[in-house]
Amino acid sequence: MYKPDPSARISRRISGRLGKIRNRSRKFISGKQSYKSTLSGFSGGNETINIMKFIKKSYYYFFYKIYRSIEYTSELSGGKFLTLFKAGAVMIALEIWILISLSAYYAIYTKTFIELSISMPIAYIPLIIIIAFNYLTFDYKDNWKKYNGEFANYSKRKNRIGGWIVFGIILLIISNLIYAFYLMGEVDWSKYR
């Protein structure tokens, strides 16, 4: 009686999977298959790509709503100039406030007194990274304008809900910073210096 060799069965299974991967990569390279559908057969690939696209689109939408609100208020006050710069400054300020809140919570949790000055790298390196990230994301080649038309075509209801969500996130960031400073004021730092 013939018994198949288990190692031969395993090697056939592996070579079959390698063949599928090879075929998918050939289709992708030749342009017959998209990147998304190439990864769809592998577990976790498609979900990760969709999450990253959602985060990217949400970040651009957040900037779009800030830009539109600054554009609207600038028109009311009579001076529509440097709108992109103002919106970028708001984004940078919000991101810096998030970092300040996180560092304050870290100082409170570890009871570590942190003395910052502008000459310390811990103060200006995150600032440089935030500014560079925002420049590459928004200003460089006007990447945000690619999504501008799509967001402008959203329904009025969807834009209104998105505006309230952005407003809520901004309020959350500001209240989080205020609460972090409040908690820092409650700690007796003379014990930890």
C-alpha positions as CSV (number, residue, x, y, z in Angstrom):
1,M,0.0,0.0,0.0
2,Y,1.3,3.4,-1.0
3,K,1.6,6.1,1.7
4,P,2.4,9.6,0.5
5,D,5.4,11.3,2.1
6,P,4.2,14.1,4.4
7,S,7.2,16.3,3.6
8,A,6.3,16.0,-0.1
9,R,2.8,17.2,0.6
10,I,4.0,20.1,2.6
11,S,6.5,21.1,-0.1
12,R,3.7,20.9,-2.8
13,R,1.5,23.2,-0.6
14,I,4.4,25.7,-0.1
15,S,5.2,25.7,-3.8
16,G,1.5,26.2,-4.6
17,R,1.4,29.3,-2.4
18,L,4.6,30.6,-3.8
19,G,3.1,30.2,-7.3
20,K,0.1,32.3,-6.3
21,I,2.3,35.0,-4.8
22,R,4.4,35.0,-8.0
23,N,1.3,35.3,-10.2
24,R,-0.1,38.2,-8.2
25,S,3.2,40.0,-8.3
26,R,3.4,39.5,-12.1
27,K,-0.1,40.9,-12.5
28,F,0.7,43.8,-10.3
29,I,3.9,44.7,-12.1
30,S,2.3,44.4,-15.5
31,G,-0.5,46.8,-14.3
32,K,-3.3,44.2,-14.7
33,Q,-4.0,44.2,-10.9
34,S,-4.1,47.0,-8.4
35,Y,-2.0,47.2,-5.2
36,K,-5.1,46.9,-3.1
37,S,-6.3,43.7,-4.8
38,T,-2.7,42.3,-4.7
39,L,-2.8,42.6,-0.9
40,S,-6.4,41.5,-0.4
41,G,-5.4,37.8,-0.5
42,F,-3.1,38.1,2.5
43,S,-4.5,38.4,5.9
44,G,-4.4,41.9,7.5
45,G,-3.0,43.7,4.4
46,N,-6.3,45.2,3.1
47,E,-7.5,46.3,6.5
48,T,-4.2,48.0,7.3
49,I,-4.3,49.9,4.0
50,N,-7.9,51.0,4.6
51,I,-7.1,52.3,8.1
52,M,-4.1,54.2,6.8
53,K,-6.2,55.8,4.0
54,F,-8.9,56.7,6.5
55,I,-6.4,58.4,8.9
56,K,-4.8,60.3,6.0
57,K,-8.2,61.4,4.6
58,S,-9.4,62.4,8.1
59,Y,-6.2,64.5,8.7
60,Y,-6.8,66.3,5.3
61,Y,-10.5,66.8,6.2
62,F,-9.5,68.3,9.6
63,F,-7.2,70.7,7.8
64,Y,-9.9,71.4,5.1
65,K,-12.4,72.4,7.8
66,I,-9.9,74.6,9.5
67,Y,-8.9,76.2,6.2
68,R,-12.6,76.8,5.3
69,S,-13.4,78.4,8.6
70,I,-10.4,80.7,8.5
71,E,-11.3,81.6,4.9
72,Y,-14.9,82.4,6.0
73,T,-13.9,84.5,8.9
74,S,-11.3,86.3,6.8
75,E,-13.9,87.2,4.3
76,L,-16.1,88.6,7.1
77,S,-13.3,90.7,8.5
78,G,-12.4,92.1,5.1
79,G,-8.9,90.5,4.5
80,K,-8.6,87.2,2.7
81,F,-4.9,86.8,2.7
82,L,-2.4,84.2,3.9
83,T,-5.3,81.7,4.6
84,L,-3.1,78.7,4.0
85,F,-0.5,80.0,6.4
86,K,-3.1,80.7,9.0
87,A,-4.6,77.3,8.7
88,G,-1.1,75.7,8.9
89,A,-0.3,77.7,12.0
90,V,-3.5,76.5,13.6
91,M,-2.6,72.9,12.8
92,I,0.9,73.4,14.2
93,A,-0.5,75.0,17.4
94,L,-3.0,72.2,18.0
95,E,-0.3,69.5,17.5
96,I,2.1,71.4,19.9
97,W,-0.7,71.6,22.5
98,I,-1.2,67.9,22.2
99,L,2.6,67.3,22.8
100,I,2.6,69.7,25.8
101,S,-0.4,67.9,27.3
102,L,1.3,64.5,26.9
103,S,4.5,65.8,28.4
104,A,2.5,67.3,31.3
105,Y,0.7,64.0,31.9
106,Y,4.1,62.2,31.8
107,A,5.6,64.7,34.3
108,I,2.6,64.3,36.6
109,Y,2.5,60.5,36.4
110,T,6.3,60.0,36.9
111,K,6.5,63.0,39.4
112,T,9.5,64.2,37.3
113,F,10.1,67.9,37.2
114,I,10.9,69.0,33.6
115,E,12.6,72.3,33.1
116,L,12.5,73.3,29.4
117,S,14.5,76.0,27.7
118,I,14.8,76.8,24.0
119,S,18.4,75.7,24.0
120,M,17.4,72.1,24.9
121,P,16.9,69.7,22.0
122,I,13.8,68.2,23.6
123,A,12.1,71.6,23.1
124,Y,12.9,72.4,19.4
125,I,13.3,69.0,17.8
126,P,9.6,68.1,18.1
127,L,8.7,71.5,16.8
128,I,10.9,71.0,13.8
129,I,9.4,67.6,13.1
130,I,5.8,69.0,13.4
131,I,6.6,71.9,11.0
132,A,8.4,69.6,8.5
133,F,5.5,67.1,8.6
134,N,2.9,69.8,8.0
135,Y,5.0,71.3,5.2
136,L,5.3,67.9,3.5
137,T,1.7,67.1,4.1
138,F,0.0,70.3,3.1
139,D,2.3,72.9,1.4
140,Y,4.7,70.7,-0.6
141,K,3.1,70.3,-4.1
142,D,-0.2,71.4,-2.6
143,N,-1.2,67.9,-1.6
144,W,-4.2,69.0,0.3
145,K,-5.8,70.5,-2.8
146,K,-6.3,67.0,-4.2
147,Y,-8.9,66.3,-1.5
148,N,-10.3,69.8,-1.5
149,G,-12.7,69.2,-4.4
150,E,-13.9,65.9,-2.9
151,F,-14.6,67.5,0.5
152,A,-16.4,70.4,-1.2
153,N,-18.7,67.9,-3.0
154,Y,-19.8,66.3,0.3
155,S,-23.5,66.8,1.1
156,K,-24.4,69.8,3.3
157,R,-25.4,67.4,6.1
158,K,-22.1,65.5,5.9
159,N,-20.1,68.7,5.9
160,R,-22.0,70.0,8.9
161,I,-21.5,66.8,10.9
162,G,-17.8,66.8,10.0
163,G,-17.5,70.5,11.0
164,W,-19.0,69.7,14.4
165,I,-16.6,66.7,14.8
166,V,-13.6,69.0,14.0
167,F,-14.9,71.6,16.4
168,G,-15.3,69.0,19.1
169,I,-11.8,67.7,18.6
170,I,-10.4,71.2,18.8
171,L,-12.3,71.8,22.0
172,L,-11.1,68.5,23.4
173,I,-7.4,69.5,22.6
174,I,-7.8,72.9,24.3
175,S,-9.6,71.5,27.4
176,N,-7.1,68.7,27.6
177,L,-4.3,71.3,27.7
178,I,-6.1,73.3,30.4
179,Y,-6.7,70.2,32.5
180,A,-3.1,69.1,32.2
181,F,-1.9,72.5,33.4
182,Y,-4.5,72.3,36.2
183,L,-3.1,68.9,37.3
184,M,0.4,70.3,37.2
185,G,-0.6,73.1,39.5
186,E,-2.0,70.6,42.0
187,V,1.4,68.8,42.4
188,D,3.9,70.1,45.0
189,W,6.9,70.3,42.7
190,S,9.2,71.4,45.5
191,K,9.4,67.8,46.7
192,Y,10.6,66.6,43.3
193,R,13.2,69.2,42.2
